[in-house]
């Protein structure tokens, strides 16, 4: 009997010939996916968020500004 399950973030239907085949595929470990590109690191000034909060000009709280170190991307290139 065929088994159809939804997998992934997009919930794509995948067809297996049997439930034991699905169990084998489920228990097979996957390679870890890198969170950021090789040769880059998270910005230490904004902690990877891409912005830094500073006091508002009118004194009514904090206002986010793009980080000048990473130019708002949250990552920086690592030196060799």
Helices and strands as residue ranges (DSSP letters): E 3-7, E 12-16, H 19-27, E 40-42, E 51-55, E 62-66, E 75-77
